[in-house]
């Protein structure tokens, strides 16, 4: 599945096994391996984490 943030396509394939969050970064592990996504504001980060949890 793909999520678009600020024109950037972020792909995540279930199952999501781990999620780690700090102020502007989200690290997660999906079927394809570990990924780190950086955000410029907290609102975008929160929206992405909600989407990530829902898939």
PDB file of N, CA, C and O in Angstrom:
ATOM      1  N   UNK A   1       0.841  -1.168   0.000  1.00  0.00           N
ATOM      2  CA  UNK A   1       0.000   0.000   0.000  1.00  0.00           C
ATOM      3  C   UNK A   1       0.894   1.242   0.000  1.00  0.00           C
ATOM      4  O   UNK A   1       2.015   1.216   0.508  1.00  0.00           O
ATOM      5  N   UNK A   2       0.384   2.312  -0.572  1.00  0.00           N
ATOM      6  CA  UNK A   2       1.172   3.540  -0.689  1.00  0.00           C
ATOM      7  C   UNK A   2       0.437   4.698  -0.028  1.00  0.00           C
ATOM      8  O   UNK A   2      -0.779   4.842  -0.154  1.00  0.00           O
ATOM      9  N   UNK A   3       1.203   5.513   0.675  1.00  0.00           N
ATOM     10  CA  UNK A   3       0.682   6.724   1.315  1.00  0.00           C
ATOM     11  C   UNK A   3       1.464   7.896   0.727  1.00  0.00           C
ATOM     12  O   UNK A   3       2.677   7.795   0.546  1.00  0.00           O
ATOM     13  N   UNK A   4       0.788   9.007   0.426  1.00  0.00           N
ATOM     14  CA  UNK A   4       1.459  10.171  -0.162  1.00  0.00           C
ATOM     15  C   UNK A   4       1.512  11.295   0.865  1.00  0.00           C
ATOM     16  O   UNK A   4       0.483  11.713   1.397  1.00  0.00           O
ATOM     17  N   UNK A   5       2.729  11.781   1.140  1.00  0.00           N
ATOM     18  CA  UNK A   5       2.944  12.898   2.055  1.00  0.00           C
ATOM     19  C   UNK A   5       3.849  13.896   1.356  1.00  0.00           C
ATOM     20  O   UNK A   5       4.973  13.566   0.976  1.00  0.00           O
ATOM     21  N   UNK A   6       3.356  15.122   1.187  1.00  0.00           N
ATOM     22  CA  UNK A   6       4.130  16.184   0.527  1.00  0.00           C
ATOM     23  C   UNK A   6       4.682  15.733  -0.826  1.00  0.00           C
ATOM     24  O   UNK A   6       5.818  16.055  -1.176  1.00  0.00           O
ATOM     25  N   UNK A   7       3.883  14.995  -1.574  1.00  0.00           N
ATOM     26  CA  UNK A   7       4.288  14.542  -2.894  1.00  0.00           C
ATOM     27  C   UNK A   7       5.209  13.336  -2.889  1.00  0.00           C
ATOM     28  O   UNK A   7       5.593  12.853  -3.955  1.00  0.00           O
ATOM     29  N   UNK A   8       5.569  12.843  -1.724  1.00  0.00           N
ATOM     30  CA  UNK A   8       6.458  11.693  -1.598  1.00  0.00           C
ATOM     31  C   UNK A   8       5.614  10.433  -1.387  1.00  0.00           C
ATOM     32  O   UNK A   8       4.760  10.399  -0.501  1.00  0.00           O
ATOM     33  N   UNK A   9       5.849   9.405  -2.196  1.00  0.00           N
ATOM     34  CA  UNK A   9       5.136   8.143  -2.066  1.00  0.00           C
ATOM     35  C   UNK A   9       5.880   7.254  -1.076  1.00  0.00           C
ATOM     36  O   UNK A   9       7.064   6.968  -1.251  1.00  0.00           O
ATOM     37  N   UNK A  10       5.176   6.823  -0.041  1.00  0.00           N
ATOM     38  CA  UNK A  10       5.764   5.958   0.972  1.00  0.00           C
ATOM     39  C   UNK A  10       5.035   4.625   0.908  1.00  0.00           C
ATOM     40  O   UNK A  10       3.815   4.569   1.069  1.00  0.00           O
ATOM     41  N   UNK A  11       5.778   3.563   0.675  1.00  0.00           N
ATOM     42  CA  UNK A  11       5.194   2.245   0.513  1.00  0.00           C
ATOM     43  C   UNK A  11       5.377   1.413   1.782  1.00  0.00           C
ATOM     44  O   UNK A  11       6.442   1.428   2.399  1.00  0.00           O
ATOM     45  N   UNK A  12       4.332   0.692   2.158  1.00  0.00           N
ATOM     46  CA  UNK A  12       4.390  -0.219   3.303  1.00  0.00           C
ATOM     47  C   UNK A  12       3.571  -1.457   2.963  1.00  0.00           C
ATOM     48  O   UNK A  12       2.451  -1.349   2.465  1.00  0.00           O
ATOM     49  N   UNK A  13       4.126  -2.620   3.231  1.00  0.00           N
ATOM     50  CA  UNK A  13       3.453  -3.880   2.949  1.00  0.00           C
ATOM     51  C   UNK A  13       3.184  -4.619   4.257  1.00  0.00           C
ATOM     52  O   UNK A  13       4.118  -4.933   4.994  1.00  0.00           O
ATOM     53  N   UNK A  14       1.915  -4.897   4.549  1.00  0.00           N
ATOM     54  CA  UNK A  14       1.585  -5.646   5.774  1.00  0.00           C
ATOM     55  C   UNK A  14       2.230  -7.023   5.755  1.00  0.00           C
ATOM     56  O   UNK A  14       2.435  -7.570   4.672  1.00  0.00           O
ATOM     57  N   UNK A  15       2.551  -7.594   6.867  1.00  0.00           N
ATOM     58  CA  UNK A  15       2.312  -7.092   8.213  1.00  0.00           C
ATOM     59  C   UNK A  15       3.397  -6.104   8.659  1.00  0.00           C
ATOM     60  O   UNK A  15       4.572  -6.265   8.331  1.00  0.00           O
ATOM     61  N   UNK A  16       2.985  -5.090   9.404  1.00  0.00           N
ATOM     62  CA  UNK A  16       3.915  -4.153  10.027  1.00  0.00           C
ATOM     63  C   UNK A  16       4.271  -4.756  11.377  1.00  0.00           C
ATOM     64  O   UNK A  16       3.399  -4.923  12.230  1.00  0.00           O
ATOM     65  N   UNK A  17       5.547  -5.085  11.581  1.00  0.00           N
ATOM     66  CA  UNK A  17       5.929  -5.786  12.815  1.00  0.00           C
ATOM     67  C   UNK A  17       6.407  -4.847  13.912  1.00  0.00           C
ATOM     68  O   UNK A  17       6.202  -5.133  15.091  1.00  0.00           O
ATOM     69  N   UNK A  18       7.047  -3.721  13.550  1.00  0.00           N
ATOM     70  CA  UNK A  18       7.487  -2.765  14.568  1.00  0.00           C
ATOM     71  C   UNK A  18       7.286  -1.348  14.052  1.00  0.00           C
ATOM     72  O   UNK A  18       7.378  -1.085  12.853  1.00  0.00           O
ATOM     73  N   UNK A  19       7.008  -0.438  14.989  1.00  0.00           N
ATOM     74  CA  UNK A  19       6.901   0.984  14.679  1.00  0.00           C
ATOM     75  C   UNK A  19       7.600   1.743  15.797  1.00  0.00           C
ATOM     76  O   UNK A  19       7.350   1.493  16.977  1.00  0.00           O
ATOM     77  N   UNK A  20       8.473   2.667  15.425  1.00  0.00           N
ATOM     78  CA  UNK A  20       9.157   3.514  16.389  1.00  0.00           C
ATOM     79  C   UNK A  20       8.998   4.960  15.937  1.00  0.00           C
ATOM     80  O   UNK A  20       9.203   5.276  14.766  1.00  0.00           O
ATOM     81  N   UNK A  21       8.628   5.842  16.876  1.00  0.00           N
ATOM     82  CA  UNK A  21       8.310   7.224  16.529  1.00  0.00           C
ATOM     83  C   UNK A  21       9.090   8.168  17.426  1.00  0.00           C
ATOM     84  O   UNK A  21       9.162   7.963  18.637  1.00  0.00           O
ATOM     85  N   UNK A  22       9.686   9.224  16.823  1.00  0.00           N
ATOM     86  CA  UNK A  22      10.200  10.337  17.606  1.00  0.00           C
ATOM     87  C   UNK A  22       9.618  11.617  17.012  1.00  0.00           C
ATOM     88  O   UNK A  22       8.655  11.538  16.248  1.00  0.00           O
ATOM     89  N   UNK A  23      10.151  12.772  17.324  1.00  0.00           N
ATOM     90  CA  UNK A  23       9.490  14.029  16.973  1.00  0.00           C
ATOM     91  C   UNK A  23       9.158  14.160  15.482  1.00  0.00           C
ATOM     92  O   UNK A  23       8.027  14.512  15.146  1.00  0.00           O
ATOM     93  N   UNK A  24      10.104  13.890  14.586  1.00  0.00           N
ATOM     94  CA  UNK A  24       9.863  14.067  13.155  1.00  0.00           C
ATOM     95  C   UNK A  24      10.145  12.829  12.307  1.00  0.00           C
ATOM     96  O   UNK A  24      10.110  12.913  11.079  1.00  0.00           O
ATOM     97  N   UNK A  25      10.419  11.699  12.920  1.00  0.00           N
ATOM     98  CA  UNK A  25      10.753  10.484  12.176  1.00  0.00           C
ATOM     99  C   UNK A  25       9.887   9.314  12.609  1.00  0.00           C
ATOM    100  O   UNK A  25       9.482   9.213  13.767  1.00  0.00           O
ATOM    101  N   UNK A  26       9.612   8.437  11.659  1.00  0.00           N
ATOM    102  CA  UNK A  26       8.915   7.185  11.935  1.00  0.00           C
ATOM    103  C   UNK A  26       9.742   6.071  11.309  1.00  0.00           C
ATOM    104  O   UNK A  26      10.028   6.084  10.112  1.00  0.00           O
ATOM    105  N   UNK A  27      10.118   5.113  12.138  1.00  0.00           N
ATOM    106  CA  UNK A  27      10.824   3.927  11.653  1.00  0.00           C
ATOM    107  C   UNK A  27       9.865   2.754  11.794  1.00  0.00           C
ATOM    108  O   UNK A  27       9.186   2.616  12.812  1.00  0.00           O
ATOM    109  N   UNK A  28       9.811   1.909  10.767  1.00  0.00           N
ATOM    110  CA  UNK A  28       8.931   0.746  10.841  1.00  0.00           C
ATOM    111  C   UNK A  28       9.536  -0.401  10.056  1.00  0.00           C
ATOM    112  O   UNK A  28      10.371  -0.207   9.173  1.00  0.00           O
ATOM    113  N   UNK A  29       9.095  -1.597  10.399  1.00  0.00           N
ATOM    114  CA  UNK A  29       9.520  -2.806   9.700  1.00  0.00           C
ATOM    115  C   UNK A  29       8.279  -3.456   9.111  1.00  0.00           C
ATOM    116  O   UNK A  29       7.313  -3.755   9.813  1.00  0.00           O
ATOM    117  N   UNK A  30       8.336  -3.666   7.801  1.00  0.00           N
ATOM    118  CA  UNK A  30       7.219  -4.322   7.128  1.00  0.00           C
ATOM    119  C   UNK A  30       7.719  -5.596   6.461  1.00  0.00           C
ATOM    120  O   UNK A  30       8.818  -6.069   6.753  1.00  0.00           O
ATOM    121  N   UNK A  31       6.918  -6.140   5.575  1.00  0.00           N
ATOM    122  CA  UNK A  31       7.271  -7.382   4.888  1.00  0.00           C
ATOM    123  C   UNK A  31       8.584  -7.274   4.112  1.00  0.00           C
ATOM    124  O   UNK A  31       9.300  -8.264   3.970  1.00  0.00           O
ATOM    125  N   UNK A  32       8.902  -6.086   3.613  1.00  0.00           N
ATOM    126  CA  UNK A  32      10.095  -5.898   2.785  1.00  0.00           C
ATOM    127  C   UNK A  32      11.325  -5.447   3.559  1.00  0.00           C
ATOM    128  O   UNK A  32      12.412  -5.382   2.985  1.00  0.00           O
ATOM    129  N   UNK A  33      11.187  -5.132   4.850  1.00  0.00           N
ATOM    130  CA  UNK A  33      12.338  -4.738   5.652  1.00  0.00           C
ATOM    131  C   UNK A  33      12.110  -3.431   6.394  1.00  0.00           C
ATOM    132  O   UNK A  33      10.995  -2.911   6.437  1.00  0.00           O
ATOM    133  N   UNK A  34      13.189  -2.907   6.981  1.00  0.00           N
ATOM    134  CA  UNK A  34      13.118  -1.704   7.803  1.00  0.00           C
ATOM    135  C   UNK A  34      13.161  -0.443   6.941  1.00  0.00           C
ATOM    136  O   UNK A  34      13.871  -0.385   5.937  1.00  0.00           O
ATOM    137  N   UNK A  35      12.388   0.564   7.351  1.00  0.00           N
ATOM    138  CA  UNK A  35      12.355   1.845   6.650  1.00  0.00           C
ATOM    139  C   UNK A  35      12.271   2.968   7.670  1.00  0.00           C
ATOM    140  O   UNK A  35      11.696   2.800   8.745  1.00  0.00           O
ATOM    141  N   UNK A  36      12.847   4.115   7.329  1.00  0.00           N
ATOM    142  CA  UNK A  36      12.750   5.317   8.149  1.00  0.00           C
ATOM    143  C   UNK A  36      12.202   6.431   7.270  1.00  0.00           C
ATOM    144  O   UNK A  36      12.697   6.662   6.167  1.00  0.00           O
ATOM    145  N   UNK A  37      11.178   7.120   7.764  1.00  0.00           N
ATOM    146  CA  UNK A  37      10.552   8.209   7.024  1.00  0.00           C
ATOM    147  C   UNK A  37      10.658   9.468   7.870  1.00  0.00           C
ATOM    148  O   UNK A  37      10.299   9.458   9.048  1.00  0.00           O
ATOM    149  N   UNK A  38      11.151  10.561   7.274  1.00  0.00           N
ATOM    150  CA  UNK A  38      11.271  11.844   7.970  1.00  0.00           C
ATOM    151  C   UNK A  38      10.158  12.781   7.531  1.00  0.00           C
ATOM    152  O   UNK A  38       9.770  12.795   6.364  1.00  0.00           O
ATOM    153  N   UNK A  39       9.651  13.561   8.473  1.00  0.00           N
ATOM    154  CA  UNK A  39       8.570  14.505   8.216  1.00  0.00           C
ATOM    155  C   UNK A  39       9.006  15.907   8.630  1.00  0.00           C
ATOM    156  O   UNK A  39       9.908  16.068   9.452  1.00  0.00           O
ATOM    157  N   UNK A  40       8.358  16.919   8.052  1.00  0.00           N
ATOM    158  CA  UNK A  40       8.697  18.299   8.383  1.00  0.00           C
ATOM    159  C   UNK A  40       7.814  18.866   9.479  1.00  0.00           C
ATOM    160  O   UNK A  40       8.137  19.895  10.072  1.00  0.00           O
ATOM    161  N   UNK A  41       6.689  18.191   9.752  1.00  0.00           N
ATOM    162  CA  UNK A  41       5.835  18.660  10.844  1.00  0.00           C
ATOM    163  C   UNK A  41       5.164  17.477  11.536  1.00  0.00           C
ATOM    164  O   UNK A  41       5.050  16.387  10.975  1.00  0.00           O
ATOM    165  N   UNK A  42       4.732  17.716  12.749  1.00  0.00           N
ATOM    166  CA  UNK A  42       4.171  16.667  13.587  1.00  0.00           C
ATOM    167  C   UNK A  42       2.817  16.189  13.057  1.00  0.00           C
ATOM    168  O   UNK A  42       2.501  15.005  13.181  1.00  0.00           O
ATOM    169  N   UNK A  43       2.019  17.067  12.477  1.00  0.00           N
ATOM    170  CA  UNK A  43       0.705  16.678  11.961  1.00  0.00           C
ATOM    171  C   UNK A  43       0.828  15.619  10.871  1.00  0.00           C
ATOM    172  O   UNK A  43       0.079  14.643  10.873  1.00  0.00           O
ATOM    173  N   UNK A  44       1.759  15.798   9.941  1.00  0.00           N
ATOM    174  CA  UNK A  44       1.972  14.799   8.882  1.00  0.00           C
ATOM    175  C   UNK A  44       2.425  13.476   9.474  1.00  0.00           C
ATOM    176  O   UNK A  44       1.992  12.409   9.039  1.00  0.00           O
ATOM    177  N   UNK A  45       3.303  13.554  10.474  1.00  0.00           N
ATOM    178  CA  UNK A  45       3.799  12.335  11.122  1.00  0.00           C
ATOM    179  C   UNK A  45       2.648  11.583  11.776  1.00  0.00           C
ATOM    180  O   UNK A  45       2.547  10.366  11.624  1.00  0.00           O
ATOM    181  N   UNK A  46       1.782  12.281  12.498  1.00  0.00           N
ATOM    182  CA  UNK A  46       0.659  11.635  13.168  1.00  0.00           C
ATOM    183  C   UNK A  46      -0.296  11.000  12.158  1.00  0.00           C
ATOM    184  O   UNK A  46      -0.786   9.892  12.375  1.00  0.00           O
ATOM    185  N   UNK A  47      -0.556  11.693  11.070  1.00  0.00           N
ATOM    186  CA  UNK A  47      -1.436  11.154  10.027  1.00  0.00           C
ATOM    187  C   UNK A  47      -0.835   9.879   9.439  1.00  0.00           C
ATOM    188  O   UNK A  47      -1.563   8.917   9.195  1.00  0.00           O
ATOM    189  N   UNK A  48       0.474   9.853   9.208  1.00  0.00           N
ATOM    190  CA  UNK A  48       1.137   8.686   8.659  1.00  0.00           C
ATOM    191  C   UNK A  48       1.074   7.506   9.636  1.00  0.00           C
ATOM    192  O   UNK A  48       0.821   6.372   9.228  1.00  0.00           O
ATOM    193  N   UNK A  49       1.302   7.772  10.911  1.00  0.00           N
ATOM    194  CA  UNK A  49       1.269   6.689  11.912  1.00  0.00           C
ATOM    195  C   UNK A  49      -0.139   6.103  11.989  1.00  0.00           C
ATOM    196  O   UNK A  49      -0.290   4.885  12.089  1.00  0.00           O
ATOM    197  N   UNK A  50      -1.168   6.944  11.944  1.00  0.00           N
ATOM    198  CA  UNK A  50      -2.546   6.431  11.948  1.00  0.00           C
ATOM    199  C   UNK A  50      -2.793   5.521  10.745  1.00  0.00           C
ATOM    200  O   UNK A  50      -3.408   4.462  10.869  1.00  0.00           O
ATOM    201  N   UNK A  51      -2.303   5.953   9.573  1.00  0.00           N
ATOM    202  CA  UNK A  51      -2.462   5.142   8.363  1.00  0.00           C
ATOM    203  C   UNK A  51      -1.694   3.821   8.509  1.00  0.00           C
ATOM    204  O   UNK A  51      -2.206   2.757   8.162  1.00  0.00           O
ATOM    205  N   UNK A  52      -0.470   3.900   9.022  1.00  0.00           N
ATOM    206  CA  UNK A  52       0.378   2.725   9.156  1.00  0.00           C
ATOM    207  C   UNK A  52      -0.266   1.695  10.086  1.00  0.00           C
ATOM    208  O   UNK A  52      -0.213   0.496   9.812  1.00  0.00           O
ATOM    209  N   UNK A  53      -0.862   2.144  11.161  1.00  0.00           N
ATOM    210  CA  UNK A  53      -1.517   1.245  12.105  1.00  0.00           C
ATOM    211  C   UNK A  53      -2.760   0.607  11.478  1.00  0.00           C
ATOM    212  O   UNK A  53      -3.101  -0.535  11.788  1.00  0.00           O
ATOM    213  N   UNK A  54      -3.425   1.341  10.603  1.00  0.00           N
ATOM    214  CA  UNK A  54      -4.687   0.851  10.035  1.00  0.00           C
ATOM    215  C   UNK A  54      -4.516  -0.196   8.932  1.00  0.00           C
ATOM    216  O   UNK A  54      -5.475  -0.894   8.605  1.00  0.00           O
ATOM    217  N   UNK A  55      -3.320  -0.322   8.352  1.00  0.00           N
ATOM    218  CA  UNK A  55      -3.172  -1.289   7.257  1.00  0.00           C
ATOM    219  C   UNK A  55      -2.884  -2.685   7.758  1.00  0.00           C
ATOM    220  O   UNK A  55      -2.734  -3.609   6.958  1.00  0.00           O
TER     221      UNK A  55
END
